[in-house]
Every structure is written in C-alpha cells, then in structure tokens.
Amino acid sequence: MTLIMLAGAAAGLGLFLLVKVFVQPKPGVAATLARLDAGRRGVASPTSSTAPDAPLGGIDRARLSLGSRLEAEAAARGWKFEKIRLDLAIMNRPFSVHLGTKVLLAFGALVWLPLMAGLLRLIGSNVGTTAPAVLTLAGAALAFFLPDLALRREAEARRRDFRHVVGSFLDLVAMNLAGGRGLPEALMAASSVGDHWAMARIRQALSNARVVGITPWEGVSRLGRELGVEELRDLASALALAGDEGAKIRHSLMARAESMRRKEMSDVEGQAGERSQSMLVAQLLICAAFLLFLAYPATSQILNS
C-alpha cells in the first residue's frame, strides 16, 4: 500500500510538472521585462578570467539547452530566483547552465538508484521495494538541491575575497586623492592597479558608468547590488555624499579600509576558534572510543560470567 501511494504521488507530480511546462501562460509586462533582464545578466562579463569558449560536448550541450528552456519558462512565469542569481553573478556563471545541472543531477539519481536496487536483487539481496523507492525520491531531491548548496559555499568564499580586495582598493583611492587627483580619476586609477578578477569587475563597472553617463559611485553601487556585496553599496553611498570633495573623503576612506581589515581579521579569528573547537570535540570522541575499546573485554567477561 505504501509503495502504491508513493508511485501515485510521483506520477501525479510528474503529470503536474508536464502540464506546467507545456501549458504556456500569457506573459505580462513584468514577466517579459524579467526575462529580458535575466538574459542580460546571463551574458558572460568581458572581465571574466575564464578561458575562451571551447566546443560543447554532448552533456554540456544538453545541459545548456535544457537550462535555457527552463530559464525561459521561469522568466515567463515571473520566477526571479534572486538569491541564486546573486551567487551566480559573483561566480560569473550563467543561470541556464545552473538550472540544467540541477535537473540532470536529479534525473541521474532517479535512474541510477533504481538500477543499483535492481543489481542488488540480481545478486540475491532482499532489498524490498519500499526502501528503494523512498531512497530514490530522497536522492533525487538531494541531487536537485546539491548544486545550490555548493554554489552558496563557493559564492561566500568569493565574496570574502572580493571584500579583501575592496579594502586594498580603498587604500589606493586614498593614495590617489592624496596625490591631488579628483575622486573619479582616483577611482579609475586605483582600479587599474592589478589584474585580480575583483579589480577587473570594479574597473569594468567604472568604465560602464562612464559610457552610460552616470556617476562612478552609481556604477559601484550597481555592481554591489549585482554581486550582493554590501560593502560596495556602503562605499557608493559614502562617495555620493562626498561628491568631488576629495580632500574630505580621503580620511574617511582610510578609516573604512581599516575597519574592513579589522572585521576580516575578527572573522578569520572566529573561524580559527570554531575549527579549534571542532578538533577538540574530535579528540574527545577518539578518546571515548579508545576507552570503550579497552573496557569492552572486561565488561563482556563480567556480563557473561
């Protein structure tokens, strides 16, 4: 009965998803604008440090095609996935490839786990029917959300790297201001130092701001919103208040850079303390297991006598 209920639920879910995919809704203005904006963000940035595009293989082509279709369907329904898009923006990855990876991993789990259960039955193992069905559904769900978890971890590490570069960028801006340059020129000159990917993104944002005709701090603010880096948005707000009064903002930028370094140092010390506590717990567990190993023969002999 349990297996029949699970099979019926899976079949009903599959039919519902098929109807949702093939029944095209009438997109409104907001959904159309969201789709166009998603396509704009999906284009790789010219500041990316990745290698030139290589010919796509069979799996990569299927992943890109499936992800593009799913992205179009999601955009037509107004599904934004803002958090995932922020993480993909900092990693400079397209949203369609991420969606295709999620679906293909889930489909692979749905195929691979039943095959393993069938092989176990062939060699004589009694694995039953309910447990493999439950494990298959759980494995498919885990495989579907696993890329999101990996993406979140990588994006947080990349944001920490970006914040470290922002602190150095503020010091360079303050040095250029002390040399007599104006604030826009100091920002561009500071971003031109080094070929780090974060400096390249800041430099590209400043160049785009000049082309579009907006202020450099507005370009920095847009980059902070796109990447989900709050420090850039705070920096843009401070620069907007300062305007062209570079002499007054120089000390503020130096103080902000020092504050960011102190915060980064406290975060590193906190992570080191957490790892030390984890090592202590692991050592205590090993000691407890060793004591149980030593006491087991005597305890077993006393209980059997």
N, C-alpha and C positions, 0 to 999 in steps of 0.2 A: 504493500500500500504506500509506503514512504517513497519507494522508487517511482511508482506511478505518479505520485503527486509532484515529485521533483521533475520528472520528464514532462509532465503537463505544464508546469511553471516555466521550464526552459523553452518549450515550444511556443507558449503564449508570448513570452518575452521576445523570442525571435520574430514572430509574426508582427508584434507591435513595432519593433525596430525596422522591419521591412516596410511597413506602412508609413512610418515617419520619414524614411529615406526617400521612397518613391513618390509619395504624395507631396507635390511641390506647393508650398504656401505662397500666397501673394505677398511679395516683399514690400514693405513700406519704405518711406524715405529714410528713416533712421537705420533700417537694416541695410539698405543699399549703401548709405554712407559708411556704415561699419564695415561692409565688405570691401569697399574701395580703400578704406584706411588700413584694413588688415592686409590687403595686397601691397600697399605702400610699405608697411612695416616688414613684410616678408622678404622684400628685396634685400640682398646682402649688401652691407655697407662697404664702400670703397676703402675704408680704413681697416678692413679685416686683415688679419695676419695669416689667413689660411692660404693654402696653395691654390693654383689655378684649377678650374673645374676639370675633372677627369671624366672620361666616358662612363656613364652609369651602367652598372651591371643589371642582371635580371631582378634581383631582390631590391636593389636601390631604386630601379625604375618603377617597380610595383609599389614600393613604399611611397614614392613621391606622387605617383598617380592617385593612389588611394587617399593619401593625405590631402591632396589638392581638392578632391571631390568632397571629402568630409569637411574641409575648411569652408568650401563654398556653401555647403548645406548649413553649417553652423552660422555663417555670416548671414544667410538668408533668413534664419530664424532669430537673429539678434543675439546669439550667444557670444559673449565677448572673451571669456577666459582671461581676464585682465592679469591675474597673478602669474599664470603660466606665460603669458606674452611678455611680461616684465622680465621673468627669468630667461626666456629665450632671447630677449633683446640684449641682455648683458652677456650672454654666451654667443651672440651673433649667429643664431640658428633659425631656420625658417619654421614657422608654425606647422606647415603642412607635413614636413618630414617627421616632426614630433608626433603628430596625430597618426600618421601611417605606422610609425614604430609601435605605438601603444596597441593599435588594432591587430597588427601582425603578431605581436607577442602573445596577446590574448588568444588569437586563433591557433597559434602554435601550441599553447598549453592545452586548449580544447582537443587538439589532435594527438599530442604526444602522450598525455597521461592515460587516455583510454587504450592506446597502443601498448603502453607498459603493463597495464592491467591485463590485457589480452595475452601478452607474452608470459606473464606470471601464471595465468590459467593453463597455458600450453605446457609449461614445465611441471604442472601438478599442484601449484599452490592454490589454496582455497581463500581467495581474496574477497569473495562475496560480490554483491552488486551495489549495495547502498553506499559503502565507504568509498569505492572508486568514483561514484557519481558526485558525492559531496566534495571529495578532494579535487575532482576535475573543475567543478564550479569555483571552489576556493582558489585553486591555482590560476584559473583564467582571470579572476578578479585581481589577484595579486600581480599577475603579469601585466594587466592593463594599467595598474597604478604605479608599478615599479619605475617606469621612466620618469614620472612626476617626482618621485622621491629622490632619484638620482639627480635630476635636473635642479631641484631645490638645493641640494647639498653643494653641487658644483657652482650654482649661482651665488650662494652665500660666500663661498670661498673667493669667487671672482670679485664680489663687491668689497670684501675686505682688502683685496689687492688694490682695487680702484681707490678706496679711501686713503690707503697709504700713499698712492701717487698724488692724490689731491693735496695732502699735506705738503709734499715737496713742491707741487705746483704753486701753492700759496706763497711759499718762501721765495720762489723765483719771481713771482709777480711783485712781491715787496721789494726785492732787489732791483728790479727794473724801474719801479716807481722811485726808489732812492737815487737811481741814475738820471732822473729828470724826464723820463718818458710819461706820456699820458696813460690813462687807465686802459683804453682799447689797445694801444700799441704794446703796453706791458703785458696784457693778457695774451696777445698773439705771439709776442717774443718768448714768453715763458712756455707756451705750448709747443713751440718749435724746438725745444731742447729735448733730445732723446727720441727714440723710436719705439718706446713702450706702447702697447696697444691702448692703454688708458690715455696717454698723452695724444695719441693719434685720434682717438674719439673726441677729445676736447678740442683739438686743433680743427677737426672736421666740422664740429658744431660751430666754432667761431667763424670759420670760412663760410658755412652755410648762412649764418646770421648776416654776414656782410653782403652776400649775394641777394638774400631775400629782402634786406633793407630794415632789419631790426637791430636793436642794441646787442652788444656782445653778451651782456648779462642775461638778456632774454633767451639767447641761444643756449647759454649754460643752463638756465632753468628748464628749457625744453629737454635738454639732454638728461638732466636729473629726473624729470618725470618719465622719460622713455626708459631709463635704466633702473628706476626705483632707488636711486641714491639720494637720500635726504640731504646729505652734506652739500651736494651741488646746488640744491634748491635754496638752502640757507645762505650759501655763498652768493647766489644770484640776488637774493633779497638784500644782502648787505651791500653789494656792488650797486644795486639800483638806488639805494638810499644815498650812497656816496656820490654817484654821478661822475663828473670829471674832476672832483676834488681829490686828486691822488695823494697829496701830502697828508690829508687827514685819514685816509683809509689805510695807509701803509702800516701803521702800528696795530690797527685792528686786524689786518690780515695776518701779521706775525703772531698776534695773540691767539687767533683762531687756529693757525697751524700748530702752535704749541699745545693748545687744548686738544686737538685731534691726536697728536702724538701721545699725550698723557692717557687719553681714552684708549688708544690702541695698546699701549703698554699695560693698562689695567686689564684689558680683555685677554691679553696674552698670559698675564699672571693668573687670571681666573681659570683659563683653560689648563694651565700647568697644574694648578691646585686640584682641579677636577680629575686630571689624569693621575696625580699622586694618590688621591683617594681611591680611584679605581684599582691602582696597583696594590694598595694596602688591603682592599677587600679581597682581591685575587690571592694575595699571600695568606690571608686568614683562612680562606676556603681550602687552600692547599694544605695548610697545617691541620685543619679539622679533618680533612680526608686522610691524611697520614696517621693521625691519632686513631681514627676509626679502623684503619688498616692494621695498626698494631694491636688494638684491643679486640678485634674480631675473633681471633683464635681462642683467646682465653674466655671470652663471653660465650662463644659457641660450645666450648667444652663444659662450662658450668651449666648451661641450659640443657645439654644432653645427658649430664650425669644425674 
